[in-house]
Amino acid sequence: MTYATDAFQVSSSERHEPPRNLSDIKAVEISFEEHEIFAGDRAIAKIILTDEDFETQPWIVSVNGIEIYRANTWMKCFHFITWHFTQGTLPEQEEVTAAEKERVTIPVFTPLQKSKQFVNATNLVQKIYAKCLDVLQLSIQYLLLLLKTLEKESVRT
């Protein structure tokens, strides 16, 4: 049985643009926790690592400061950006003005982050202290052994 339907031709103004070149997409590492993704010389997104609330999906894709995707690895976020960029469905990144570039941002830590930093610092200090004690004990043992050998040599002479 044959079906007849109306077929609409897409006009030239409604056609999708061809996929964009993936070789132009570059990731610039600002720090381990923050990467900026560029298409040519234009920023298109950011990938940020957070440890706030989502332990299973700490990597965030943000455009214009708005979270649009979350994943468990950096590579999944990068793939999300490249795929949506080539499809033309990635939101446009707004250009940063000169005044915004000159603006100084001061990091603000929540009490939970401060306590985590304090615990990490305390653990580090404890590890360093334990290593120092180990080295000190070995040094004392070495010095005692050296004293015994010197006493034996002085008795012989």
Secondary structure, 3 states (H helix, E strand, C coil): CCCCCCCCCCCCCCCCCCCCCHHHEEEEEEECCEEEEEECCEEEEEEEECCCCCCCCCEEEEECCEEEEEECCHHHHHHHHHHHHHHCCCCCCCCCCHHHHHCCCCCCCCHHHHHHHHHHHHHHHHHHHHHHHHHHHHHHHHHHHHHHHHHHHHHHC
